[in-house]
Amino acid sequence: MLSMKLLDFNSASAPGYFDLQALATYSCTSVRWLRNRLVDRSHPLPCYRIEGKILVKREEFDQWIARHRVSHGTDNLSELVDAVVSQVQTPNLRRLTKRA
């Protein structure tokens, strides 16, 4: 039977540095995915290597992942819909003048 270690990442005693296994648990990702991010040429995951052990600082990971946040731009959605609708409702003047 496997024993699972539960970590409380929100407590004051939460670690400041994670190894890749703990970071995978914290971030709901896999160790393999994290290793691929370490060598990403455009946005590498910041890390520390101490005698072969890879550690990632929690604050640096949180900042790194925040830079990858996807914005859907729903604030301007109503403006976009209004602009598209107004273009569809406006008659095409070129088409009208060609027939005349």
SEFIZA-3560 file (N, C-alpha, C; in Angstrom, 3 decimals):
REM SEFIZA-3560
<numar><xx>0.840</xx><yy>-1.179</yy><zz>0.000</zz><atom>N</atom></numar>
<numar><xx>0.000</xx><yy>0.000</yy><zz>0.000</zz><atom>CA</atom></numar>
<numar><xx>0.880</xx><yy>1.234</yy><zz>0.000</zz><atom>C</atom></numar>
<numar><xx>0.538</xx><yy>2.184</yy><zz>-0.860</zz><atom>N</atom></numar>
<numar><xx>1.304</xx><yy>3.414</yy><zz>-0.967</zz><atom>CA</atom></numar>
<numar><xx>0.834</xx><yy>4.419</yy><zz>0.065</zz><atom>C</atom></numar>
<numar><xx>1.775</xx><yy>5.048</yy><zz>0.718</zz><atom>N</atom></numar>
<numar><xx>1.399</xx><yy>6.119</yy><zz>1.637</zz><atom>CA</atom></numar>
<numar><xx>1.572</xx><yy>7.446</yy><zz>0.914</zz><atom>C</atom></numar>
<numar><xx>0.595</xx><yy>8.315</yy><zz>1.067</zz><atom>N</atom></numar>
<numar><xx>0.630</xx><yy>9.591</yy><zz>0.392</zz><atom>CA</atom></numar>
<numar><xx>0.903</xx><yy>10.688</yy><zz>1.401</zz><atom>C</atom></numar>
<numar><xx>1.867</xx><yy>11.528</yy><zz>1.084</zz><atom>N</atom></numar>
<numar><xx>2.206</xx><yy>12.628</yy><zz>1.969</zz><atom>CA</atom></numar>
<numar><xx>1.386</xx><yy>13.851</yy><zz>1.566</zz><atom>C</atom></numar>
<numar><xx>0.551</xx><yy>14.333</yy><zz>2.452</zz><atom>N</atom></numar>
<numar><xx>-0.266</xx><yy>15.497</yy><zz>2.163</zz><atom>CA</atom></numar>
<numar><xx>0.464</xx><yy>16.743</yy><zz>2.634</zz><atom>C</atom></numar>
<numar><xx>0.555</xx><yy>17.705</yy><zz>1.744</zz><atom>N</atom></numar>
<numar><xx>1.230</xx><yy>18.946</yy><zz>2.074</zz><atom>CA</atom></numar>
<numar><xx>0.219</xx><yy>20.079</yy><zz>2.119</zz><atom>C</atom></numar>
<numar><xx>0.323</xx><yy>20.932</yy><zz>3.131</zz><atom>N</atom></numar>
<numar><xx>-0.518</xx><yy>22.117</yy><zz>3.216</zz><atom>CA</atom></numar>
<numar><xx>0.296</xx><yy>23.275</yy><zz>2.668</zz><atom>C</atom></numar>
<numar><xx>0.055</xx><yy>23.641</yy><zz>1.410</zz><atom>N</atom></numar>
<numar><xx>0.860</xx><yy>24.662</yy><zz>0.756</zz><atom>CA</atom></numar>
<numar><xx>0.458</xx><yy>26.069</yy><zz>1.170</zz><atom>C</atom></numar>
<numar><xx>-0.653</xx><yy>26.226</yy><zz>1.851</zz><atom>N</atom></numar>
<numar><xx>-1.110</xx><yy>27.555</yy><zz>2.248</zz><atom>CA</atom></numar>
<numar><xx>-0.652</xx><yy>27.943</yy><zz>3.648</zz><atom>C</atom></numar>
<numar><xx>-0.077</xx><yy>27.032</yy><zz>4.377</zz><atom>N</atom></numar>
<numar><xx>0.321</xx><yy>27.339</yy><zz>5.743</zz><atom>CA</atom></numar>
<numar><xx>1.633</xx><yy>28.114</yy><zz>5.755</zz><atom>C</atom></numar>
<numar><xx>1.892</xx><yy>28.743</yy><zz>6.889</zz><atom>N</atom></numar>
<numar><xx>3.123</xx><yy>29.527</yy><zz>7.034</zz><atom>CA</atom></numar>
<numar><xx>4.347</xx><yy>28.619</yy><zz>7.031</zz><atom>C</atom></numar>
<numar><xx>4.163</xx><yy>27.344</yy><zz>7.344</zz><atom>N</atom></numar>
<numar><xx>5.288</xx><yy>26.418</yy><zz>7.389</zz><atom>CA</atom></numar>
<numar><xx>5.551</xx><yy>25.744</yy><zz>6.043</zz><atom>C</atom></numar>
<numar><xx>4.839</xx><yy>26.179</yy><zz>5.003</zz><atom>N</atom></numar>
<numar><xx>5.039</xx><yy>25.598</yy><zz>3.669</zz><atom>CA</atom></numar>
<numar><xx>6.463</xx><yy>25.887</yy><zz>3.209</zz><atom>C</atom></numar>
<numar><xx>7.059</xx><yy>24.959</yy><zz>2.484</zz><atom>N</atom></numar>
<numar><xx>8.459</xx><yy>25.144</yy><zz>2.085</zz><atom>CA</atom></numar>
<numar><xx>8.618</xx><yy>26.312</yy><zz>1.112</zz><atom>C</atom></numar>
<numar><xx>9.764</xx><yy>27.001</yy><zz>1.216</zz><atom>N</atom></numar>
<numar><xx>10.078</xx><yy>28.096</yy><zz>0.315</zz><atom>CA</atom></numar>
<numar><xx>10.629</xx><yy>27.589</yy><zz>-0.999</zz><atom>C</atom></numar>
<numar><xx>11.211</xx><yy>26.374</yy><zz>-0.972</zz><atom>N</atom></numar>
<numar><xx>11.763</xx><yy>25.745</yy><zz>-2.165</zz><atom>CA</atom></numar>
<numar><xx>11.141</xx><yy>24.376</yy><zz>-2.343</zz><atom>C</atom></numar>
<numar><xx>10.845</xx><yy>24.023</yy><zz>-3.582</zz><atom>N</atom></numar>
<numar><xx>10.279</xx><yy>22.722</yy><zz>-3.895</zz><atom>CA</atom></numar>
<numar><xx>11.262</xx><yy>21.925</yy><zz>-4.742</zz><atom>C</atom></numar>
<numar><xx>11.349</xx><yy>20.625</yy><zz>-4.481</zz><atom>N</atom></numar>
<numar><xx>11.985</xx><yy>19.767</yy><zz>-5.480</zz><atom>CA</atom></numar>
<numar><xx>10.922</xx><yy>19.518</yy><zz>-6.553</zz><atom>C</atom></numar>
<numar><xx>11.295</xx><yy>18.873</yy><zz>-7.636</zz><atom>N</atom></numar>
<numar><xx>10.351</xx><yy>18.735</yy><zz>-8.742</zz><atom>CA</atom></numar>
<numar><xx>9.126</xx><yy>17.908</yy><zz>-8.381</zz><atom>C</atom></numar>
<numar><xx>9.298</xx><yy>16.918</yy><zz>-7.531</zz><atom>N</atom></numar>
<numar><xx>8.147</xx><yy>16.105</yy><zz>-7.132</zz><atom>CA</atom></numar>
<numar><xx>7.145</xx><yy>16.929</yy><zz>-6.325</zz><atom>C</atom></numar>
<numar><xx>7.623</xx><yy>17.716</yy><zz>-5.371</zz><atom>N</atom></numar>
<numar><xx>6.730</xx><yy>18.556</yy><zz>-4.573</zz><atom>CA</atom></numar>
<numar><xx>6.109</xx><yy>19.659</yy><zz>-5.436</zz><atom>C</atom></numar>
<numar><xx>6.893</xx><yy>20.203</yy><zz>-6.369</zz><atom>N</atom></numar>
<numar><xx>6.370</xx><yy>21.235</yy><zz>-7.256</zz><atom>CA</atom></numar>
<numar><xx>5.297</xx><yy>20.669</yy><zz>-8.183</zz><atom>C</atom></numar>
<numar><xx>5.481</xx><yy>19.430</yy><zz>-8.613</zz><atom>N</atom></numar>
<numar><xx>4.467</xx><yy>18.782</yy><zz>-9.446</zz><atom>CA</atom></numar>
<numar><xx>3.155</xx><yy>18.647</yy><zz>-8.678</zz><atom>C</atom></numar>
<numar><xx>3.232</xx><yy>18.308</yy><zz>-7.419</zz><atom>N</atom></numar>
<numar><xx>2.037</xx><yy>18.212</yy><zz>-6.582</zz><atom>CA</atom></numar>
<numar><xx>1.409</xx><yy>19.586</yy><zz>-6.390</zz><atom>C</atom></numar>
<numar><xx>2.239</xx><yy>20.577</yy><zz>-6.083</zz><atom>N</atom></numar>
<numar><xx>1.777</xx><yy>21.950</yy><zz>-5.850</zz><atom>CA</atom></numar>
<numar><xx>1.092</xx><yy>22.517</yy><zz>-7.090</zz><atom>C</atom></numar>
<numar><xx>1.653</xx><yy>22.240</yy><zz>-8.269</zz><atom>N</atom></numar>
<numar><xx>1.166</xx><yy>22.858</yy><zz>-9.503</zz><atom>CA</atom></numar>
<numar><xx>0.211</xx><yy>21.966</yy><zz>-10.304</zz><atom>C</atom></numar>
<numar><xx>-0.077</xx><yy>20.782</yy><zz>-9.797</zz><atom>N</atom></numar>
<numar><xx>-0.954</xx><yy>19.826</yy><zz>-10.500</zz><atom>CA</atom></numar>
<numar><xx>-0.430</xx><yy>19.524</yy><zz>-11.901</zz><atom>C</atom></numar>
<numar><xx>0.871</xx><yy>19.355</yy><zz>-12.017</zz><atom>N</atom></numar>
<numar><xx>1.517</xx><yy>18.998</yy><zz>-13.274</zz><atom>CA</atom></numar>
<numar><xx>2.357</xx><yy>17.757</yy><zz>-13.035</zz><atom>C</atom></numar>
<numar><xx>3.071</xx><yy>17.313</yy><zz>-14.058</zz><atom>N</atom></numar>
<numar><xx>3.939</xx><yy>16.156</yy><zz>-13.888</zz><atom>CA</atom></numar>
<numar><xx>5.390</xx><yy>16.615</yy><zz>-13.796</zz><atom>C</atom></numar>
<numar><xx>6.221</xx><yy>15.767</yy><zz>-13.247</zz><atom>N</atom></numar>
<numar><xx>7.647</xx><yy>16.054</yy><zz>-13.164</zz><atom>CA</atom></numar>
<numar><xx>8.227</xx><yy>16.189</yy><zz>-14.569</zz><atom>C</atom></numar>
<numar><xx>7.756</xx><yy>15.359</yy><zz>-15.472</zz><atom>N</atom></numar>
<numar><xx>8.243</xx><yy>15.430</yy><zz>-16.856</zz><atom>CA</atom></numar>
<numar><xx>7.922</xx><yy>16.778</yy><zz>-17.492</zz><atom>C</atom></numar>
<numar><xx>6.715</xx><yy>17.270</yy><zz>-17.284</zz><atom>N</atom></numar>
<numar><xx>6.328</xx><yy>18.567</yy><zz>-17.822</zz><atom>CA</atom></numar>
<numar><xx>7.207</xx><yy>19.668</yy><zz>-17.246</zz><atom>C</atom></numar>
<numar><xx>7.470</xx><yy>19.585</yy><zz>-15.937</zz><atom>N</atom></numar>
<numar><xx>8.327</xx><yy>20.590</yy><zz>-15.289</zz><atom>CA</atom></numar>
<numar><xx>9.749</xx><yy>20.538</yy><zz>-15.837</zz><atom>C</atom></numar>
<numar><xx>10.285</xx><yy>19.333</yy><zz>-16.042</zz><atom>N</atom></numar>
<numar><xx>11.629</xx><yy>19.214</yy><zz>-16.619</zz><atom>CA</atom></numar>
<numar><xx>11.695</xx><yy>19.846</yy><zz>-18.001</zz><atom>C</atom></numar>
<numar><xx>10.649</xx><yy>19.686</yy><zz>-18.778</zz><atom>N</atom></numar>
<numar><xx>10.605</xx><yy>20.321</yy><zz>-20.103</zz><atom>CA</atom></numar>
<numar><xx>10.579</xx><yy>21.838</yy><zz>-19.983</zz><atom>C</atom></numar>
<numar><xx>9.932</xx><yy>22.374</yy><zz>-18.957</zz><atom>N</atom></numar>
<numar><xx>9.896</xx><yy>23.824</yy><zz>-18.754</zz><atom>CA</atom></numar>
<numar><xx>11.261</xx><yy>24.360</yy><zz>-18.322</zz><atom>C</atom></numar>
<numar><xx>12.061</xx><yy>23.548</yy><zz>-17.660</zz><atom>N</atom></numar>
<numar><xx>13.398</xx><yy>23.987</yy><zz>-17.228</zz><atom>CA</atom></numar>
<numar><xx>14.290</xx><yy>24.321</yy><zz>-18.415</zz><atom>C</atom></numar>
<numar><xx>14.107</xx><yy>23.629</yy><zz>-19.527</zz><atom>N</atom></numar>
<numar><xx>14.962</xx><yy>23.828</yy><zz>-20.704</zz><atom>CA</atom></numar>
<numar><xx>14.237</xx><yy>24.575</yy><zz>-21.821</zz><atom>C</atom></numar>
<numar><xx>13.086</xx><yy>25.130</yy><zz>-21.535</zz><atom>N</atom></numar>
<numar><xx>12.335</xx><yy>25.910</yy><zz>-22.523</zz><atom>CA</atom></numar>
<numar><xx>13.161</xx><yy>27.140</yy><zz>-22.904</zz><atom>C</atom></numar>
<numar><xx>13.412</xx><yy>27.321</yy><zz>-24.184</zz><atom>N</atom></numar>
<numar><xx>14.279</xx><yy>28.407</yy><zz>-24.638</zz><atom>CA</atom></numar>
<numar><xx>13.638</xx><yy>29.779</yy><zz>-24.513</zz><atom>C</atom></numar>
<numar><xx>12.340</xx><yy>29.877</yy><zz>-24.677</zz><atom>N</atom></numar>
<numar><xx>11.706</xx><yy>31.189</yy><zz>-24.644</zz><atom>CA</atom></numar>
<numar><xx>11.349</xx><yy>31.654</yy><zz>-23.228</zz><atom>C</atom></numar>
<numar><xx>10.876</xx><yy>30.752</yy><zz>-22.380</zz><atom>N</atom></numar>
<numar><xx>10.482</xx><yy>31.118</yy><zz>-21.015</zz><atom>CA</atom></numar>
<numar><xx>10.876</xx><yy>30.002</yy><zz>-20.045</zz><atom>C</atom></numar>
<numar><xx>12.167</xx><yy>29.850</yy><zz>-19.757</zz><atom>N</atom></numar>
<numar><xx>12.570</xx><yy>28.749</yy><zz>-18.876</zz><atom>CA</atom></numar>
<numar><xx>12.096</xx><yy>28.958</yy><zz>-17.435</zz><atom>C</atom></numar>
<numar><xx>11.762</xx><yy>27.869</yy><zz>-16.814</zz><atom>N</atom></numar>
<numar><xx>11.381</xx><yy>27.889</yy><zz>-15.401</zz><atom>CA</atom></numar>
<numar><xx>12.632</xx><yy>28.139</yy><zz>-14.570</zz><atom>C</atom></numar>
<numar><xx>12.650</xx><yy>29.181</yy><zz>-13.733</zz><atom>N</atom></numar>
<numar><xx>13.841</xx><yy>29.455</yy><zz>-12.930</zz><atom>CA</atom></numar>
<numar><xx>14.048</xx><yy>28.357</yy><zz>-11.877</zz><atom>C</atom></numar>
<numar><xx>15.287</xx><yy>27.934</yy><zz>-11.718</zz><atom>N</atom></numar>
<numar><xx>15.574</xx><yy>26.863</yy><zz>-10.764</zz><atom>CA</atom></numar>
<numar><xx>16.981</xx><yy>27.017</yy><zz>-10.198</zz><atom>C</atom></numar>
<numar><xx>17.261</xx><yy>26.220</yy><zz>-9.201</zz><atom>N</atom></numar>
<numar><xx>18.572</xx><yy>26.156</yy><zz>-8.559</zz><atom>CA</atom></numar>
<numar><xx>19.023</xx><yy>24.706</yy><zz>-8.609</zz><atom>C</atom></numar>
<numar><xx>20.279</xx><yy>24.481</yy><zz>-8.941</zz><atom>N</atom></numar>
<numar><xx>20.840</xx><yy>23.126</yy><zz>-8.950</zz><atom>CA</atom></numar>
<numar><xx>21.913</xx><yy>23.048</yy><zz>-7.870</zz><atom>C</atom></numar>
<numar><xx>21.682</xx><yy>22.185</yy><zz>-6.924</zz><atom>N</atom></numar>
<numar><xx>22.629</xx><yy>21.997</yy><zz>-5.828</zz><atom>CA</atom></numar>
<numar><xx>23.019</xx><yy>20.537</yy><zz>-5.816</zz><atom>C</atom></numar>
<numar><xx>24.246</xx><yy>20.277</yy><zz>-6.242</zz><atom>N</atom></numar>
<numar><xx>24.780</xx><yy>18.907</yy><zz>-6.327</zz><atom>CA</atom></numar>
<numar><xx>23.803</xx><yy>17.974</yy><zz>-7.049</zz><atom>C</atom></numar>
<numar><xx>23.268</xx><yy>18.426</yy><zz>-8.151</zz><atom>N</atom></numar>
<numar><xx>22.376</xx><yy>17.599</yy><zz>-8.947</zz><atom>CA</atom></numar>
<numar><xx>20.913</xx><yy>17.677</yy><zz>-8.554</zz><atom>C</atom></numar>
<numar><xx>20.629</xx><yy>18.229</yy><zz>-7.402</zz><atom>N</atom></numar>
<numar><xx>19.244</xx><yy>18.374</yy><zz>-6.944</zz><atom>CA</atom></numar>
<numar><xx>18.670</xx><yy>19.662</yy><zz>-7.513</zz><atom>C</atom></numar>
<numar><xx>17.514</xx><yy>19.573</yy><zz>-8.151</zz><atom>N</atom></numar>
<numar><xx>16.869</xx><yy>20.739</yy><zz>-8.736</zz><atom>CA</atom></numar>
<numar><xx>15.819</xx><yy>21.259</yy><zz>-7.761</zz><atom>C</atom></numar>
<numar><xx>15.928</xx><yy>22.535</yy><zz>-7.425</zz><atom>N</atom></numar>
<numar><xx>14.982</xx><yy>23.183</yy><zz>-6.535</zz><atom>CA</atom></numar>
<numar><xx>14.399</xx><yy>24.408</yy><zz>-7.216</zz><atom>C</atom></numar>
<numar><xx>13.138</xx><yy>24.664</yy><zz>-6.944</zz><atom>N</atom></numar>
<numar><xx>12.462</xx><yy>25.828</yy><zz>-7.505</zz><atom>CA</atom></numar>
<numar><xx>11.859</xx><yy>26.606</yy><zz>-6.344</zz><atom>C</atom></numar>
<numar><xx>12.149</xx><yy>27.909</yy><zz>-6.326</zz><atom>N</atom></numar>
<numar><xx>11.609</xx><yy>28.761</yy><zz>-5.269</zz><atom>CA</atom></numar>
<numar><xx>10.126</xx><yy>29.001</yy><zz>-5.540</zz><atom>C</atom></numar>
<numar><xx>9.330</xx><yy>28.854</yy><zz>-4.504</zz><atom>N</atom></numar>
<numar><xx>7.874</xx><yy>28.943</yy><zz>-4.653</zz><atom>CA</atom></numar>
<numar><xx>7.438</xx><yy>30.287</yy><zz>-5.245</zz><atom>C</atom></numar>
<numar><xx>7.978</xx><yy>31.394</yy><zz>-4.717</zz><atom>N</atom></numar>
<numar><xx>7.587</xx><yy>32.718</yy><zz>-5.218</zz><atom>CA</atom></numar>
<numar><xx>7.968</xx><yy>32.889</yy><zz>-6.680</zz><atom>C</atom></numar>
<numar><xx>9.142</xx><yy>32.360</yy><zz>-7.064</zz><atom>N</atom></numar>
<numar><xx>9.581</xx><yy>32.479</yy><zz>-8.451</zz><atom>CA</atom></numar>
<numar><xx>8.699</xx><yy>31.642</yy><zz>-9.381</zz><atom>C</atom></numar>
<numar><xx>8.277</xx><yy>30.467</yy><zz>-8.916</zz><atom>N</atom></numar>
<numar><xx>7.358</xx><yy>29.661</yy><zz>-9.718</zz><atom>CA</atom></numar>
<numar><xx>6.027</xx><yy>30.381</yy><zz>-9.888</zz><atom>C</atom></numar>
<numar><xx>5.501</xx><yy>30.938</yy><zz>-8.800</zz><atom>N</atom></numar>
<numar><xx>4.220</xx><yy>31.643</yy><zz>-8.867</zz><atom>CA</atom></numar>
<numar><xx>4.297</xx><yy>32.822</yy><zz>-9.842</zz><atom>C</atom></numar>
<numar><xx>5.398</xx><yy>33.554</yy><zz>-9.831</zz><atom>N</atom></numar>
<numar><xx>5.583</xx><yy>34.669</yy><zz>-10.769</zz><atom>CA</atom></numar>
<numar><xx>5.718</xx><yy>34.156</yy><zz>-12.195</zz><atom>C</atom></numar>
<numar><xx>6.463</xx><yy>33.071</yy><zz>-12.380</zz><atom>N</atom></numar>
<numar><xx>6.673</xx><yy>32.498</yy><zz>-13.712</zz><atom>CA</atom></numar>
<numar><xx>5.343</xx><yy>32.023</yy><zz>-14.306</zz><atom>C</atom></numar>
<numar><xx>4.561</xx><yy>31.326</yy><zz>-13.521</zz><atom>N</atom></numar>
<numar><xx>3.297</xx><yy>30.789</yy><zz>-14.029</zz><atom>CA</atom></numar>
<numar><xx>2.300</xx><yy>31.918</yy><zz>-14.281</zz><atom>C</atom></numar>
<numar><xx>2.360</xx><yy>32.993</yy><zz>-13.494</zz><atom>N</atom></numar>
<numar><xx>1.452</xx><yy>34.128</yy><zz>-13.687</zz><atom>CA</atom></numar>
<numar><xx>1.711</xx><yy>34.817</yy><zz>-15.031</zz><atom>C</atom></numar>
<numar><xx>2.945</xx><yy>34.773</yy><zz>-15.527</zz><atom>N</atom></numar>
<numar><xx>3.261</xx><yy>35.378</yy><zz>-16.825</zz><atom>CA</atom></numar>
<numar><xx>2.619</xx><yy>34.606</yy><zz>-17.975</zz><atom>C</atom></numar>
<numar><xx>2.177</xx><yy>33.395</yy><zz>-17.719</zz><atom>N</atom></numar>
<numar><xx>1.561</xx><yy>32.565</yy><zz>-18.749</zz><atom>CA</atom></numar>
<numar><xx>0.036</xx><yy>32.581</yy><zz>-18.673</zz><atom>C</atom></numar>
<numar><xx>-0.496</xx><yy>33.496</yy><zz>-17.898</zz><atom>N</atom></numar>
<numar><xx>-1.947</xx><yy>33.572</yy><zz>-17.726</zz><atom>CA</atom></numar>
<numar><xx>-2.606</xx><yy>33.948</yy><zz>-19.048</zz><atom>C</atom></numar>
<numar><xx>-3.676</xx><yy>33.258</yy><zz>-19.363</zz><atom>N</atom></numar>
<numar><xx>-4.419</xx><yy>33.511</yy><zz>-20.592</zz><atom>CA</atom></numar>
<numar><xx>-5.518</xx><yy>34.509</yy><zz>-20.282</zz><atom>C</atom></numar>
<numar><xx>-5.571</xx><yy>35.566</yy><zz>-21.078</zz><atom>N</atom></numar>
<numar><xx>-6.615</xx><yy>36.575</yy><zz>-20.930</zz><atom>CA</atom></numar>
<numar><xx>-7.592</xx><yy>36.427</yy><zz>-22.077</zz><atom>C</atom></numar>
<numar><xx>-8.847</xx><yy>36.279</yy><zz>-21.756</zz><atom>N</atom></numar>
<numar><xx>-9.868</xx><yy>36.078</yy><zz>-22.782</zz><atom>CA</atom></numar>
<numar><xx>-10.470</xx><yy>37.385</yy><zz>-23.267</zz><atom>C</atom></numar>
<numar><xx>-10.159</xx><yy>38.471</yy><zz>-22.621</zz><atom>N</atom></numar>
<numar><xx>-10.643</xx><yy>39.765</yy><zz>-23.069</zz><atom>CA</atom></numar>
<numar><xx>-12.148</xx><yy>39.907</yy><zz>-23.049</zz><atom>C</atom></numar>
<numar><xx>-12.805</xx><yy>39.360</yy><zz>-22.055</zz><atom>N</atom></numar>
<numar><xx>-14.268</xx><yy>39.445</yy><zz>-21.990</zz><atom>CA</atom></numar>
<numar><xx>-14.735</xx><yy>40.847</yy><zz>-21.618</zz><atom>C</atom></numar>
<numar><xx>-13.822</xx><yy>41.711</yy><zz>-21.148</zz><atom>N</atom></numar>
<numar><xx>-14.212</xx><yy>43.079</yy><zz>-20.798</zz><atom>CA</atom></numar>
<numar><xx>-14.683</xx><yy>43.834</yy><zz>-22.031</zz><atom>C</atom></numar>
<numar><xx>-14.046</xx><yy>43.608</yy><zz>-23.165</zz><atom>N</atom></numar>
<numar><xx>-14.378</xx><yy>44.324</yy><zz>-24.392</zz><atom>CA</atom></numar>
<numar><xx>-15.281</xx><yy>43.510</yy><zz>-25.311</zz><atom>C</atom></numar>
<numar><xx>-15.822</xx><yy>42.432</yy><zz>-24.836</zz><atom>N</atom></numar>
<numar><xx>-16.637</xx><yy>41.561</yy><zz>-25.674</zz><atom>CA</atom></numar>
<numar><xx>-17.872</xx><yy>42.280</yy><zz>-26.198</zz><atom>C</atom></numar>
<numar><xx>-18.546</xx><yy>43.033</yy><zz>-25.354</zz><atom>N</atom></numar>
<numar><xx>-19.757</xx><yy>43.728</yy><zz>-25.801</zz><atom>CA</atom></numar>
<numar><xx>-19.411</xx><yy>44.782</yy><zz>-26.852</zz><atom>C</atom></numar>
<numar><xx>-18.263</xx><yy>45.450</yy><zz>-26.704</zz><atom>N</atom></numar>
<numar><xx>-17.840</xx><yy>46.427</yy><zz>-27.714</zz><atom>CA</atom></numar>
<numar><xx>-17.547</xx><yy>45.734</yy><zz>-29.041</zz><atom>C</atom></numar>
<numar><xx>-16.911</xx><yy>44.583</yy><zz>-28.983</zz><atom>N</atom></numar>
<numar><xx>-16.599</xx><yy>43.833</yy><zz>-30.189</zz><atom>CA</atom></numar>
<numar><xx>-17.877</xx><yy>43.375</yy><zz>-30.891</zz><atom>C</atom></numar>
<numar><xx>-18.819</xx><yy>42.870</yy><zz>-30.144</zz><atom>N</atom></numar>
<numar><xx>-20.088</xx><yy>42.413</yy><zz>-30.721</zz><atom>CA</atom></numar>
<numar><xx>-20.813</xx><yy>43.592</yy><zz>-31.362</zz><atom>C</atom></numar>
<numar><xx>-20.852</xx><yy>44.731</yy><zz>-30.681</zz><atom>N</atom></numar>
<numar><xx>-21.512</xx><yy>45.917</yy><zz>-31.232</zz><atom>CA</atom></numar>
<numar><xx>-20.865</xx><yy>46.356</yy><zz>-32.542</zz><atom>C</atom></numar>
<numar><xx>-19.534</xx><yy>46.320</yy><zz>-32.606</zz><atom>N</atom></numar>
<numar><xx>-18.826</xx><yy>46.723</yy><zz>-33.823</zz><atom>CA</atom></numar>
<numar><xx>-19.142</xx><yy>45.778</yy><zz>-34.982</zz><atom>C</atom></numar>
<numar><xx>-19.159</xx><yy>44.482</yy><zz>-34.716</zz><atom>N</atom></numar>
<numar><xx>-19.453</xx><yy>43.506</yy><zz>-35.768</zz><atom>CA</atom></numar>
<numar><xx>-20.900</xx><yy>43.648</yy><zz>-36.236</zz><atom>C</atom></numar>
<numar><xx>-21.809</xx><yy>43.800</yy><zz>-35.310</zz><atom>N</atom></numar>
<numar><xx>-23.222</xx><yy>43.933</yy><zz>-35.663</zz><atom>CA</atom></numar>
<numar><xx>-23.450</xx><yy>45.205</yy><zz>-36.474</zz><atom>C</atom></numar>
<numar><xx>-22.807</xx><yy>46.295</yy><zz>-36.093</zz><atom>N</atom></numar>
<numar><xx>-22.993</xx><yy>47.547</yy><zz>-36.842</zz><atom>CA</atom></numar>
<numar><xx>-22.444</xx><yy>47.424</yy><zz>-38.260</zz><atom>C</atom></numar>
<numar><xx>-21.371</xx><yy>46.663</yy><zz>-38.455</zz><atom>N</atom></numar>
<numar><xx>-20.840</xx><yy>46.465</yy><zz>-39.797</zz><atom>CA</atom></numar>
<numar><xx>-21.780</xx><yy>45.609</yy><zz>-40.634</zz><atom>C</atom></numar>
<numar><xx>-22.415</xx><yy>44.655</yy><zz>-40.033</zz><atom>N</atom></numar>
<numar><xx>-23.342</xx><yy>43.781</yy><zz>-40.756</zz><atom>CA</atom></numar>
<numar><xx>-24.613</xx><yy>44.544</yy><zz>-41.113</zz><atom>C</atom></numar>
<numar><xx>-25.079</xx><yy>45.402</yy><zz>-40.228</zz><atom>N</atom></numar>
<numar><xx>-26.318</xx><yy>46.131</yy><zz>-40.454</zz><atom>CA</atom></numar>
<numar><xx>-26.142</xx><yy>47.303</yy><zz>-41.418</zz><atom>C</atom></numar>
<numar><xx>-24.930</xx><yy>47.850</yy><zz>-41.548</zz><atom>N</atom></numar>
<numar><xx>-24.675</xx><yy>48.975</yy><zz>-42.442</zz><atom>CA</atom></numar>
<numar><xx>-24.683</xx><yy>48.481</yy><zz>-43.879</zz><atom>C</atom></numar>
<numar><xx>-25.472</xx><yy>49.086</yy><zz>-44.745</zz><atom>N</atom></numar>
<numar><xx>-25.502</xx><yy>48.630</yy><zz>-46.132</zz><atom>CA</atom></numar>
<numar><xx>-24.167</xx><yy>48.896</yy><zz>-46.818</zz><atom>C</atom></numar>
<numar><xx>-23.823</xx><yy>48.014</yy><zz>-47.717</zz><atom>N</atom></numar>
<numar><xx>-22.577</xx><yy>48.145</yy><zz>-48.459</zz><atom>CA</atom></numar>
<numar><xx>-22.813</xx><yy>49.158</yy><zz>-49.583</zz><atom>C</atom></numar>
<numar><xx>-22.250</xx><yy>50.334</yy><zz>-49.434</zz><atom>N</atom></numar>
<numar><xx>-22.505</xx><yy>51.427</yy><zz>-50.360</zz><atom>CA</atom></numar>
<numar><xx>-21.909</xx><yy>51.135</yy><zz>-51.739</zz><atom>C</atom></numar>
<numar><xx>-20.802</xx><yy>50.431</yy><zz>-51.822</zz><atom>N</atom></numar>
<numar><xx>-20.203</xx><yy>50.113</yy><zz>-53.112</zz><atom>CA</atom></numar>
<numar><xx>-21.142</xx><yy>49.246</yy><zz>-53.940</zz><atom>C</atom></numar>
<numar><xx>-21.756</xx><yy>48.302</yy><zz>-53.326</zz><atom>N</atom></numar>
<numar><xx>-22.664</xx><yy>47.402</yy><zz>-54.026</zz><atom>CA</atom></numar>
<numar><xx>-23.878</xx><yy>48.170</yy><zz>-54.544</zz><atom>C</atom></numar>
<numar><xx>-24.360</xx><yy>49.133</yy><zz>-53.761</zz><atom>N</atom></numar>
<numar><xx>-25.509</xx><yy>49.911</yy><zz>-54.166</zz><atom>CA</atom></numar>
<numar><xx>-25.165</xx><yy>50.867</yy><zz>-55.307</zz><atom>C</atom></numar>
<numar><xx>-23.968</xx><yy>51.447</yy><zz>-55.279</zz><atom>N</atom></numar>
<numar><xx>-23.591</xx><yy>52.411</yy><zz>-56.317</zz><atom>CA</atom></numar>
<numar><xx>-23.219</xx><yy>51.725</yy><zz>-57.613</zz><atom>C</atom></numar>
<numar><xx>-22.754</xx><yy>50.490</yy><zz>-57.613</zz><atom>N</atom></numar>
<numar><xx>-22.417</xx><yy>49.760</yy><zz>-58.834</zz><atom>CA</atom></numar>
<numar><xx>-23.662</xx><yy>49.455</yy><zz>-59.642</zz><atom>C</atom></numar>
<numar><xx>-24.769</xx><yy>49.184</yy><zz>-58.999</zz><atom>N</atom></numar>
<numar><xx>-26.002</xx><yy>48.816</yy><zz>-59.699</zz><atom>CA</atom></numar>
<numar><xx>-26.674</xx><yy>50.043</yy><zz>-60.320</zz><atom>C</atom></numar>
<numar><xx>-26.405</xx><yy>51.192</yy><zz>-59.766</zz><atom>N</atom></numar>
<numar><xx>-27.091</xx><yy>52.409</yy><zz>-60.241</zz><atom>CA</atom></numar>
<numar><xx>-26.495</xx><yy>52.941</yy><zz>-61.521</zz><atom>C</atom></numar>
//
